[in-house]
Amino acid sequence: MTGETWRGNFTFITVNKACFALSGRANHVRSMEQTTLSAGKLWLVGAGPGDPDLLTLRAARLLESADLVVHDGLVGEGVLALIPADVTRISVAKQRSRHTMKQESINELLVRETLAGKQVVRLKGGDPFIFGRGGEELDAAREAGIAVEVVPGITAAAGCAAQAGLPLTHREDASAVSFVAGQCKDLTDQDWSGLAGHGRTLVIYMGLATASAIADKLIADGVSPGLPVAVVERGTTADARVLRTLLTDLGDLIARERVQSPALIIVGKVAARADALDCLGAPGVAAQIRDFT
């Protein structure tokens, strides 16, 4: 009986010590979180391609708890609607050759507000590290010594292709995918050899204004003029259009159908698998059908 009582007491004491230890660790973690919060923190958050349902749960929670949200122009209205009314917003929207705020000034803003003790969410369309200049903002935060964390988002290529039923890779058509920016300096001098053609998919961001030059460049590099191309306009939104043609017709398609930004260009055999309107040689036909699904 004594042994049994002793074992019972020993177990009781051990449990108490374990509970005390766990409680102590929990208090320590809370203390660390409170210290971090009081010092301010920056989150580089991906807002996804536009549809608020594609926002990650973590991103949604951060929007609710932020003191300040600094957002791009490509962030969908549905996503912005999730930001509480008492949270300060600053738009740093950028358009071709016209920026609300230069990147250096954005970096300074993020650092300054975080150093002031605020919880700052830098909300970026798509994913922060896919043509979002998130790497530059991360560098600025590190140099300033502020706490920073990156929250990934669904990039436009994945989101728009999924909506269009367009597999970026397919065992029969493509085993490699490349992302490029079509809106860049000295486009003709860029080395795109091997990015498009047999067994490959090429996804072009920000390529509307240079679509004709892109098509000419690829064809000159040996890509077949008859390679399928899909153009996804305002992907994942209610106003989305998916248009399909051939590489040689890309520039003309965008002009005659008056495709507007944001839009994504996907080059490769997989483009023929998209739920899209075939617009080759059919001027204006895309305006008659808006719902491609």
C-alpha positions as CSV (number, residue, x, y, z in Angstrom):
1,M,0.0,0.0,0.0
2,T,2.8,2.4,0.9
3,G,4.5,1.6,-2.4
4,E,1.4,2.2,-4.3
5,T,0.7,5.4,-2.5
6,W,4.3,6.5,-3.1
7,R,4.0,5.7,-6.8
8,G,0.8,7.7,-7.0
9,N,2.3,10.6,-5.2
10,F,5.4,10.5,-7.4
11,T,3.3,10.5,-10.5
12,F,1.3,13.4,-9.2
13,I,4.4,15.4,-8.4
14,T,5.9,14.6,-11.9
15,V,2.7,15.8,-13.6
16,N,2.7,19.0,-11.6
17,K,6.3,19.7,-12.6
18,A,5.6,18.9,-16.2
19,C,2.6,21.3,-16.2
20,F,4.7,23.9,-14.5
21,A,7.4,23.5,-17.2
22,L,4.9,23.7,-20.0
23,S,3.3,26.7,-18.5
24,G,6.6,28.4,-18.1
25,R,7.5,27.8,-21.8
26,A,4.1,29.1,-22.9
27,N,4.6,32.3,-20.8
28,H,8.1,32.6,-22.4
29,V,6.7,32.3,-25.9
30,R,4.0,34.9,-25.1
31,S,6.6,37.2,-23.7
32,M,8.7,36.8,-26.9
33,E,5.6,37.6,-29.0
34,Q,4.8,40.6,-27.0
35,T,8.3,41.9,-27.3
36,T,8.3,41.4,-31.1
37,L,4.9,43.1,-31.4
38,S,6.0,46.1,-29.3
39,A,9.1,46.5,-31.5
40,G,7.1,46.4,-34.8
41,K,7.3,43.9,-37.6
42,L,7.1,43.9,-41.3
43,W,5.3,41.1,-43.3
44,L,5.7,40.8,-47.1
45,V,2.4,39.2,-48.0
46,G,1.2,37.7,-51.3
47,A,-2.4,38.7,-52.1
48,G,-2.8,36.1,-54.9
49,P,-4.0,36.7,-58.4
50,G,-7.2,38.6,-57.6
51,D,-9.9,36.3,-56.3
52,P,-10.1,36.9,-52.5
53,D,-11.0,33.2,-52.0
54,L,-7.4,32.4,-53.1
55,L,-5.9,34.4,-50.3
56,T,-4.1,32.2,-47.7
57,L,-5.6,32.0,-44.2
58,R,-2.4,33.4,-42.8
59,A,-2.6,36.5,-45.0
60,A,-6.2,37.1,-44.1
61,R,-5.3,36.9,-40.4
62,L,-2.5,39.4,-40.8
63,L,-4.8,41.9,-42.6
64,E,-7.1,41.8,-39.6
65,S,-4.3,42.5,-37.1
66,A,-2.2,45.0,-39.0
67,D,-1.7,48.6,-38.1
68,L,-0.8,49.6,-41.7
69,V,-1.3,47.9,-45.0
70,V,0.8,49.2,-47.9
71,H,-0.6,47.6,-51.1
72,D,-0.1,47.4,-54.8
73,G,-2.5,48.4,-57.5
74,L,-2.9,44.8,-58.7
75,V,-4.4,43.6,-55.3
76,G,-8.0,42.7,-56.0
77,E,-10.8,44.8,-54.6
78,G,-12.2,41.7,-52.8
79,V,-8.9,41.3,-51.0
80,L,-8.8,45.0,-50.0
81,A,-12.4,44.7,-48.7
82,L,-11.1,42.2,-46.0
83,I,-9.0,45.0,-44.4
84,P,-10.8,46.4,-41.3
85,A,-11.9,50.0,-41.6
86,D,-9.7,51.1,-38.8
87,V,-6.5,49.9,-40.4
88,T,-4.5,52.6,-42.3
89,R,-4.0,51.9,-46.0
90,I,-1.4,53.3,-48.4
91,S,-1.6,52.6,-52.1
92,V,1.7,52.5,-53.9
93,A,0.2,51.4,-57.3
94,K,2.5,51.2,-60.2
95,Q,1.7,51.4,-63.9
96,R,3.9,51.2,-67.0
97,S,6.3,54.2,-66.8
98,R,4.2,55.9,-64.1
99,H,4.6,55.0,-60.4
100,T,2.8,56.5,-57.4
101,M,5.9,56.0,-55.4
102,K,9.4,54.9,-56.4
103,Q,10.7,51.7,-55.0
104,E,13.3,53.4,-52.9
105,S,10.6,55.5,-51.3
106,I,8.5,52.4,-50.7
107,N,11.4,50.7,-48.9
108,E,12.0,53.8,-46.8
109,L,8.3,53.9,-45.9
110,L,8.2,50.3,-44.8
111,V,11.3,50.6,-42.6
112,R,10.2,53.9,-41.1
113,E,6.8,52.7,-40.1
114,T,8.1,49.4,-38.7
115,L,10.7,51.1,-36.6
116,A,7.9,53.3,-35.2
117,G,6.5,50.1,-33.7
118,K,3.8,49.3,-36.2
119,Q,2.7,46.0,-37.5
120,V,3.1,46.6,-41.2
121,V,1.7,44.4,-44.0
122,R,3.2,45.0,-47.4
123,L,0.4,43.5,-49.6
124,K,1.6,42.5,-53.1
125,G,-0.3,41.0,-56.0
126,G,0.4,37.3,-56.6
127,D,3.5,36.2,-54.7
128,P,6.0,38.6,-53.2
129,F,9.0,36.9,-54.9
130,I,7.6,36.5,-58.4
131,F,8.2,39.8,-60.2
132,G,6.9,41.6,-57.1
133,R,10.3,43.2,-56.0
134,G,9.8,41.5,-52.7
135,G,13.5,40.6,-52.7
136,E,14.4,44.3,-52.7
137,E,12.1,45.1,-49.8
138,L,13.4,42.1,-47.9
139,D,17.0,43.4,-48.4
140,A,16.0,46.9,-47.1
141,A,14.4,45.4,-44.0
142,R,17.4,43.3,-43.3
143,E,19.8,46.2,-43.7
144,A,17.6,48.3,-41.3
145,G,17.6,45.4,-38.7
146,I,13.9,45.2,-38.5
147,A,11.9,42.0,-38.0
148,V,10.5,40.7,-41.3
149,E,8.7,37.7,-42.5
150,V,7.5,36.6,-46.0
151,V,4.0,35.0,-46.5
152,P,3.8,33.4,-49.9
153,G,0.8,33.9,-52.3
154,I,-0.5,32.1,-55.4
155,T,1.3,33.7,-58.3
156,A,-0.6,34.7,-61.4
157,A,0.7,31.9,-63.5
158,A,-0.7,29.2,-61.2
159,G,-3.9,31.0,-60.4
160,C,-4.8,32.0,-64.0
161,A,-3.8,28.7,-65.5
162,A,-5.9,26.8,-63.0
163,Q,-9.0,28.9,-63.7
164,A,-8.5,28.4,-67.4
165,G,-8.0,24.6,-67.0
166,L,-4.6,25.0,-68.5
167,P,-1.9,22.6,-67.1
168,L,1.4,24.4,-67.1
169,T,3.1,21.0,-67.2
170,H,1.7,17.9,-68.9
171,R,3.3,14.5,-69.4
172,E,2.6,14.7,-73.2
173,D,3.4,18.4,-73.7
174,A,5.7,20.0,-71.2
175,S,8.1,19.0,-68.5
176,A,9.6,22.5,-67.8
177,V,8.1,25.9,-67.1
178,S,9.8,29.3,-67.2
179,F,8.5,32.7,-65.9
180,V,9.8,35.9,-67.7
181,A,8.9,39.6,-67.5
182,G,8.0,41.0,-70.9
183,Q,8.2,44.6,-69.7
184,C,11.9,44.9,-69.3
185,K,14.7,47.1,-70.8
186,D,16.5,46.0,-73.9
187,L,14.1,43.1,-74.6
188,T,15.8,42.2,-77.9
189,D,19.1,41.7,-76.0
190,Q,17.5,39.3,-73.4
191,D,18.6,35.6,-73.8
192,W,15.4,33.6,-74.0
193,S,17.0,30.7,-75.9
194,G,15.5,27.4,-74.9
195,L,12.6,28.9,-72.8
196,A,9.9,28.0,-75.3
197,G,9.4,25.2,-77.8
198,H,9.2,21.5,-77.6
199,G,8.4,20.2,-74.1
200,R,8.4,23.6,-72.6
201,T,5.9,26.2,-71.3
202,L,6.8,29.9,-71.2
203,V,4.7,32.2,-69.0
204,I,5.1,35.9,-69.7
205,Y,4.2,38.5,-67.1
206,M,3.7,42.2,-68.1
207,G,4.0,41.4,-71.8
208,L,1.0,43.2,-73.4
209,A,2.9,46.3,-74.6
210,T,5.7,44.2,-76.1
211,A,3.7,41.3,-77.3
212,S,4.5,41.7,-81.0
213,A,8.2,42.1,-80.2
214,I,8.1,39.0,-78.0
215,A,6.5,36.9,-80.8
216,D,9.1,38.2,-83.3
217,K,11.9,37.4,-80.9
218,L,10.8,33.9,-80.2
219,I,10.2,33.1,-83.8
220,A,13.6,34.5,-84.7
221,D,15.1,32.2,-82.0
222,G,13.6,29.2,-83.8
223,V,10.2,28.8,-82.0
224,S,7.5,27.6,-84.4
225,P,5.1,30.4,-85.5
226,G,2.3,27.9,-85.1
227,L,2.9,27.2,-81.4
228,P,-0.3,27.7,-79.4
229,V,-0.6,30.7,-77.2
230,A,-3.2,31.6,-74.5
231,V,-3.8,35.1,-73.2
232,V,-5.5,35.3,-69.8
233,E,-7.0,38.8,-69.1
234,R,-8.0,39.7,-65.5
235,G,-7.4,36.1,-64.4
236,T,-9.4,34.6,-61.5
237,T,-11.9,37.6,-61.4
238,A,-15.5,37.7,-62.6
239,D,-14.4,39.6,-65.7
240,A,-11.8,37.2,-66.8
241,R,-11.2,36.3,-70.5
242,V,-9.1,33.5,-71.9
243,L,-8.2,33.9,-75.6
244,R,-6.2,31.4,-77.7
245,T,-4.3,31.8,-80.9
246,L,-1.0,31.0,-82.5
247,L,2.4,32.6,-81.7
248,T,2.5,34.4,-85.1
249,D,-0.9,36.1,-84.3
250,L,-0.1,37.1,-80.7
251,G,0.5,40.9,-81.2
252,D,-2.5,41.2,-83.6
253,L,-4.8,39.3,-81.2
254,I,-4.0,41.6,-78.3
255,A,-4.6,44.7,-80.5
256,R,-7.9,43.6,-82.2
257,E,-9.4,42.2,-79.0
258,R,-8.2,45.2,-77.0
259,V,-6.8,43.1,-74.2
260,Q,-6.2,45.1,-71.0
261,S,-3.8,44.8,-68.2
262,P,-3.4,42.7,-66.0
263,A,-2.9,39.9,-68.5
264,L,-0.7,36.8,-68.7
265,I,0.6,35.3,-71.9
266,I,1.3,31.5,-71.9
267,V,3.2,30.0,-74.8
268,G,3.4,26.3,-75.4
269,K,1.5,23.2,-76.5
270,V,-0.3,23.2,-73.2
271,A,-2.1,26.4,-74.2
272,A,-4.2,24.4,-76.7
273,R,-5.7,22.6,-73.6
274,A,-7.1,25.8,-72.1
275,D,-10.8,26.4,-71.8
276,A,-10.4,29.4,-74.1
277,L,-12.0,31.1,-77.0
278,D,-10.2,30.4,-80.3
279,C,-9.6,33.9,-81.7
280,L,-7.3,33.1,-84.7
281,G,-8.5,35.2,-87.6
282,A,-11.8,36.1,-85.9
283,P,-11.7,39.9,-85.2
284,G,-13.9,41.0,-82.3
285,V,-15.3,37.6,-81.6
286,A,-14.0,37.6,-78.0
287,A,-16.1,40.6,-77.1
288,Q,-19.3,38.5,-77.7
289,I,-18.5,35.8,-75.1
290,R,-17.3,36.8,-71.6
291,D,-17.8,33.6,-69.7
292,F,-15.2,31.2,-71.0
293,T,-16.2,28.5,-68.4
